[in-house]
Amino acid sequence: MASFARHGKKIVAIGRNYAEHVKELSNAMPPEPFFFTKPTTSYVASGGVVLIPPGIDAHHEVELGLVIGKGGRDIPQANAQAHIAGYALAVDMTARNLQNQVKKKGLPWSAAKGFDTFTPIGPFIEKTSSIDPQNLALVLSINGETKQSGLTSDMIFRIPRLIEHISSIMTLEEGDLVLTGTPSGVGPVKPGDKVECTLAIPSGPVLSKLFFSVAKREGGFYTFTPEK
Amino acid sequence: MAANFVKTGKKIIGIGRNYHAHIAEMKSATSVEPWFFLKPTTSYLQNGGTVEIPNGVDMHHEVELGVVIGRGGKNISSEMAMSHVAGYALGIDMTARNYQAQVKAKSLPWTSPKGFDTFCPISSFVPKEKIENPHDLTLWIEINGVTKQRGTTADMIFSIPRLIEHCSSIMTLEEGDLILTGTPSGVSSIVHGDKIVAGLETKAGEELARWEGDAADRQGGYSFSS
């Protein structure tokens, strides 16, 4: 399972799962979970560089990821834990201006969430009885300044509900990653920034650290041009 | 191996609104550049399968020419694009139309309306060498023996090289990826018990690929309500 980033076929990301984050983007509270997917080509390992395409305003969103160990569909909440092999710290990088534009037109989020390098990912953390995923601390800082700091106990929809909801629509497979939402404090990164994230047991040991730097993407065809 | 793309591929890219008549029937707007959504590979349904209609969903068919990537890459220019193609397949981009209307109104992702299990019926692989001109093929679909969609890939607004260039400028394309290149007009609902047959032909009428199956209400699973 440690190689989930290489072999997994999908990243399923839950939207609006922390109340303060819903408010900060002036969004509506969802009546049920919803999700989007990010392609696995967006993974970038810790120590790598997030590349911002020309014209894009890239926002960070630090999240707890669940690594699926046993696939299934229509997974009842009571069985959800058995399907999880472990965890990973991740950032759901988002092209915020592109996302705002597609939202205005009711169009898909796929490109805004799917650019290469837009899913920094930490190493696999094996599930153990000492880790309660519903009680972990997530922190993201830029150049040493804390930007996001949240607790997974603040999730609106809990982990078993997320697994139940996703698998009622699409089969989950071994190696899939489920991103469980981001706390408040999202904001832009710019070229030259050094970003550090941690996942820890509150007042306890750090389980994972994730580092990446940010640079302008050079030499590609894509440029974001705002439409009137 | 690209021919085994249904088992080994990691993504399905669905191009939106690539035929004028389909745009008109959906009362949608055209775009200056292509755009796409993703369908998970768990939605593949091979020939002979039964499409599952989720509870409460008005399911529509959208027959499409699929392009299978043989050689991956990023920032692939239009000029180089066809050298990255391994072959083709006939696909049906099944869509939960009422669910899609809801997410569009709420500015939410298209992922679920497009991503249900069995929502990508797919024919067997057609090697590139068998198709001289992918921009001159006939696509058709019949429901219970009645032709619902019949179009030509000559009507694509954005060509295959342009689509490969656009998609690869955003996300790296990998061997086994599938690009569904859009649907002509004639989309309609499929209900429990319907028999579905879809085909891909040369302009002269030589059959290149076919998908046959049926549809049934899904037992259990997600229930959509407006």
Chai-1 contact restraints between the chains, C-beta under 6 A:
chainA,res_idxA,chainB,res_idxB,connection_type,confidence,min_distance_angstrom,max_distance_angstrom,comment,restraint_id
A,K9,B,K10,contact,1.0,0.0,6.0,A-B,restraint_1
A,K9,B,T41,contact,1.0,0.0,6.0,A-B,restraint_2
A,K10,B,P40,contact,1.0,0.0,6.0,A-B,restraint_3
A,F34,B,L108,contact,1.0,0.0,6.0,A-B,restraint_4
A,F36,B,P109,contact,1.0,0.0,6.0,A-B,restraint_5
A,F36,B,T111,contact,1.0,0.0,6.0,A-B,restraint_6
A,T37,B,L38,contact,1.0,0.0,6.0,A-B,restraint_7
A,T37,B,T111,contact,1.0,0.0,6.0,A-B,restraint_8
A,P39,B,K11,contact,1.0,0.0,6.0,A-B,restraint_9
A,P39,B,M171,contact,1.0,0.0,6.0,A-B,restraint_10
A,T40,B,K10,contact,1.0,0.0,6.0,A-B,restraint_11
A,T41,B,M171,contact,1.0,0.0,6.0,A-B,restraint_12
A,T41,B,T172,contact,1.0,0.0,6.0,A-B,restraint_13
A,D74,B,G220,contact,1.0,0.0,6.0,A-B,restraint_14
A,D74,B,G221,contact,1.0,0.0,6.0,A-B,restraint_15
A,K103,B,S107,contact,1.0,0.0,6.0,A-B,restraint_16
A,G106,B,K104,contact,1.0,0.0,6.0,A-B,restraint_17
A,G106,B,S107,contact,1.0,0.0,6.0,A-B,restraint_18
A,P108,B,F37,contact,1.0,0.0,6.0,A-B,restraint_19
A,P108,B,W110,contact,1.0,0.0,6.0,A-B,restraint_20
A,W109,B,P109,contact,1.0,0.0,6.0,A-B,restraint_21
A,S110,B,F36,contact,1.0,0.0,6.0,A-B,restraint_22
A,S110,B,F37,contact,1.0,0.0,6.0,A-B,restraint_23
A,S110,B,L38,contact,1.0,0.0,6.0,A-B,restraint_24
A,A111,B,I170,contact,1.0,0.0,6.0,A-B,restraint_25
A,G114,B,M171,contact,1.0,0.0,6.0,A-B,restraint_26
A,F115,B,I170,contact,1.0,0.0,6.0,A-B,restraint_27
A,D116,B,T172,contact,1.0,0.0,6.0,A-B,restraint_28
A,S168,B,G221,contact,1.0,0.0,6.0,A-B,restraint_29
A,S168,B,Y222,contact,1.0,0.0,6.0,A-B,restraint_30
A,I169,B,S112,contact,1.0,0.0,6.0,A-B,restraint_31
A,I169,B,F116,contact,1.0,0.0,6.0,A-B,restraint_32
A,I169,B,Y222,contact,1.0,0.0,6.0,A-B,restraint_33
A,M170,B,P40,contact,1.0,0.0,6.0,A-B,restraint_34
A,M170,B,T42,contact,1.0,0.0,6.0,A-B,restraint_35
A,M170,B,G115,contact,1.0,0.0,6.0,A-B,restraint_36
A,T171,B,T42,contact,1.0,0.0,6.0,A-B,restraint_37
A,T171,B,D117,contact,1.0,0.0,6.0,A-B,restraint_38
A,G220,B,N75,contact,1.0,0.0,6.0,A-B,restraint_39
A,G220,B,S169,contact,1.0,0.0,6.0,A-B,restraint_40
A,F221,B,N75,contact,1.0,0.0,6.0,A-B,restraint_41
A,F221,B,S169,contact,1.0,0.0,6.0,A-B,restraint_42
A,Y222,B,S169,contact,1.0,0.0,6.0,A-B,restraint_43
A,Y222,B,I170,contact,1.0,0.0,6.0,A-B,restraint_44
